[in-house]
């Protein structure tokens, strides 16, 4: 007899949702994680009374009322609205691209003037069939916005020239002809009151968790503990990189505590020039409308993923997608292993998508109980 019904590898949102739902169905679960904390990349560390998003900004947004109600059943979410600001060599612009941005760029005050300015620049560029990200962006918003607000930021983020990046990355560039700085169109948006750890604690209440445990190093012994393994780690690592390693972009975070109550006046400020080495500065207290006497800011430096770094963004080009399909075929042949989540599925998930994916897997696995 196995000691557990499920061994869940990874205490991030996907694994935590699965553990919660399986436990609710009377199953015995063991959750393990190689990190010293639960929550995966949503983990928050309290500094000076501020919930610091240790692995970068996490802003929950969704149009799915069922998922919104689900997360709010564990912790109440506040009314935070994501309204980032772009800093280009000291010039400030509202994001996403909207009437405020167009006024700041060109002094135009009506939607008709803004549309005419964009159309004029797109026509001058003469791009009919965009072949790369640069051409795609210019064909959508013209040259001024591209040069000041897209080009260098994107090249820093991906570590590649915009002319070398595929056009699909930026096909859904949000452009609004209203004075609306809300980055997301979703109906529901916010941050857990008290930080994301509250959500994780709610999901894992009553579930056995062991931290600092590396599944890869102890796979044989750990797999003996449960009938089924739920794996949320890197799919190529699970199969010992049989076909080679999948590629990712990573991030380095520089956290700094400052003896001031308000450093930049906004939670997110993007630096869109080429000279600034980081892509953005996060001021964490503004996620929860904090009034603490000090503040904590984080600078984000994109970098290529290497061993020991955290894999954040899958590079979903044709080479990597082909490689992933080979690993996916192996995963589908595993009878006693369930694969799920950002790393196991080699795709970028927003948080609501992670929750939805885990809940769907639970419904499919347990037959909609």
N, C-alpha and C positions, 0 to 999 in steps of 0.2 A: 504494500500500500504506500502510495506517495503521501508525503506530509501535507502538500498543498495541491489545490486544483490548478492554480495558475501561478507561475513565476513571471512577474512583469519586470522587464529590463528597461529601466528609465522612469524616473519620478517626475517627468515633465507633465504638461497638461494632457497629452494623449494617454500616456500610461496611467495617470491619476484618474482620469475619467473612466477608463476601462476597469481599473481596480475598484472604484466606487460602485460602478454598475454591477460588476460581478459579485461583489460583497453583498450588495442589496438583494441579489438573487440567491443568496445562501452559499456562495462559493467561498473557499478559503484561499486568500491571496497573499503572496509575499512580493513586495516591491523592493527592488534593489537599484542603486545608482552609484556610479563611480565617484561622483562629486560628494562633498561633505554636507550637501543640503538638498532639499526637495525643490520642486518647482521648475526645474530645467532653466531655460533662459528667462523665465518670468520672475525668477527669484529676486527679492528686494532685501537690501541690507539697511538697517536703520542707522543713520548718522545724524547727530545733532537733532534728533526728533523727526528727521526727514526720511521717507521711504525712497531709497536710491535704487533705481532700476539698474542692477549690476551689469546686465548684459545688453544694455541699450533700451531705448524707449519702447514701451509696450502700451498701445492705446487700443482698447477694445471697441470694436464697432461692428454692427451687423444690421441687416434688414429682417433677420429671422427672429420673430417674437419668441418662439419656443426656446431657442438658444439663449436669448437675452433673459428670459424668465428662469432658465436653468442655472445660469451663473449667478443670478441675483438670489437664488434660493440658498446659496452658500454665503454670500456676502453682498451687502448693498453697494451698488455702483453710484458714483457721483455724476455730476452733469458736465464733466470736462469736455470741451470741444477742441479738437486739434486745429489750430490756426497758425501754422509755421510762418516764419519771416525769413526772407532771403537777404543775405548781406553780400553785396558785390562791391568789393573795394571801398567799403564804408557807405555805399548807397543801400537803402533798405527798401525791399519790395514785399508785398503781401503774396502769399501762396494759399491755394493753387492760383493759377492765372485767372484773374477776374478783373472787374472794372477798376478796382483799386490799383492793381498792377499796371493796367494800361494807362491810367492817369499818371502814375509815378514815372512810367517810361516815356510817355509821349505828350502828356498834358491833355489828352482827350477826355471828354466828360460824358459822351453818349455812346451807347452800344453801336450805333451806326458808324460813328467815327472810328471806333476801335476795330470793327469788322473791316472797314475800308483800309485802314492802315495795315492790318494783317494781310488782306488780299493783295495789296500793292506789293508788299515784300515777297509774298509767295510767288506772285507773277514774275517779279524781277529775277527770282532764283531759277525759274524755268524748269523745275523738277517735275517730271510727269510720272515716272515710276521709281519711287525711292528704293535704292539698293542697300542702304545701310541706315544706322540710327541717325546720323547727322542729316541726311537727306529727308528722312521721315519727319524729324522734328521741325526742320525748316519748312517743309510742305504743310505742316499743321499750324505753326505759330509765327512763321517769318524769321528773319535773321536777327533782329534785335534781341528778342527774348531768348533765342537759341544761344547767341554769343554770351549774353550776360548771365542767364539763369539755368542753362541746361548743359552746355558743352563741357566746361571744366569739372562741374560737380559730377557729371556722369562718368567722365574719364577717370576721376579720382576713385569713384565708387567701384568701377569695374577693372581698373588698372590696364585699360586698353583705349586706344584712340576711338573716338566716336565713329570714324569711318570704317573701323574694323568690327564694330558691334552690329548685330542683326537688327533690322528695322522693327521687328515685332516687339522688342523690349519697350518701345515708347508709343505704340499704336493707340493706346487708350489715354493719352495725355489729357488731363482735365482742363478744359477752357470754358470759362463762364462769362457771360455778358451781363452779370449782375454784381452788385457790391456785396459779395458774400465770401468771407474768408474761411468758412468751414471746409476743411480739406476733404472730408468724407461726405458722400451723399446719403449714407446709411441713416435709417430712422433712429437707431439706438446707438449711443456712444457714451463712453465714460471710463473711469478708473475705479477699481475697488477701494472703498473707504477703508483706510488702514493698510493698503498695499496688496499686491498679488499673493503674498504669503497666506493671507486670510482665505483666499479661494482654494489654494492647495491644501491648507489645513482642513478645510471643510470636506474636500474630496477624499482625503486620506484618513479621515477620522475612523477609528476602529480597524484600520488596515495595518498589518505588520510591515515595517519599513526598515531596511538595513542600508546604511550609507557607507561610502568609501569602499564599495564592493565592485570589482571589475569583472563583469561577466566573461569577457574575452579570456582573462587569465585563469578563471575558475569554472569554465563552461561545463566541463564534464561533471564535476561534483554538484554544481548548482542545478543543472538540468535534471539530475536524479531526484530533486526535491519535489517536482510538480509533474502533473499529467501533461500540461500544456505550457509552452513558453510564449509569452507575448513580448515581442522584440521591437523596441523603438529606436535602437541605435543605427549606426551606419550599415546599410545593407551590404556594401562591398566588404566591410570589416567582418561581418558575420560569416561570409564565405571566404575569409582569409585572402581577400583581394585576388581571387582566382583569375579574373580576366583583366586585372589592373585596377588602379584607384580612380574613383569618380572625383571630378574637380569641383572645388568650392571657392568662393570668396570668403574671407574672414574679416574680423574687426579687432582692433586694439583699442581699449578704453583707458583714458587718462582721467581719473577722478580727482577732484580738488575741492577741499572745504575752504570757503572764504568767509572772512569776518565782515560780512555785509548782509543786509536783509534781502537785497534784490540785485542781482548781477546784470541781467539782460532784459528783464521785464516780460519774458515769454518762456514757455517750456522748451520750445524748439526753434533754434536759429540756424539755418543752413548757410554755409560759406561757399559761394558759387564761383569764386575766382580760382585760378590755377596756382597762385603763389601760396595760399593758405594750405598747409598739408592735411588738415582734417576736413571732414565734410560738414560736420555740424557740432554745435554745443547744446547739450541738454541741461536745463536747470530744473532739477527734479521737484522742488517744492511747489512749482506752479501746476503740476499734475493734480495736486490736492489742495490748491488754494492756500498754501502754507503761509504762516505769519511768523515763523521762527526767526530769531535774531541773526542767525547765520544762514548760509546757503551752500549747496553742493552742486558743482557743475561737472559735466563729463564731456570731454572732447573725443570724438570718434575718428579713428584713423583706419580706413580700409586697407586691407593687405591680402596678398595671396595666402590661401590656406596651406599650412605645413603641419607636420606631425607635432602634436602638443597644443596646437591652436584649436579654437572652436570653429567647426564648419557652419557658416551661417546661410550663405546664398548658393544654391546649386547653380552651376553654369550649364543651363539646359540648351546647349548647342547640339548639333546633329551627332557629333562624336560621342558626347556624354550620354545622350538619350539612347543611342545604340547600345552603349555599354550597360546602361541601366536595364534595358530590356532583357539582356542576357542574365543579369542578376535576378530580375523579376521572375523569369522562367524557373530559375532554381528555387526561389522562394515559394512559388506556387506548388512545387513538388514536395515541399516539406509538410508532412502530415500533422505534426504535433507542434508547429510553430505558427503564430499569427504575427504578421508584420504590419506595422502601422506608424504613422507620424511623419514628420518632416524629413528625417534622415533615412528611415526605412523605405520611404516612398520616393525619395530623391525629388522633392518638390517644395517650393516655398509656400508655406501656409500662413495666412493670417490667423489670429487666435480663434476667431469664431469658426474658421474652417477646420482647425484642429479639433475643437469640441464637436463639431458636426460629423467629422470623419470618424472620431472615436465612438460616438453614439450610433452611427450607422453600422460600424463594425460589430458593436454589441448586439444590435437588433438582428443583424444577419446571423451572427454566431449563435445567439440564444433563441433564434426563431421568433423574434418579436414578443417575447414574454413580457 
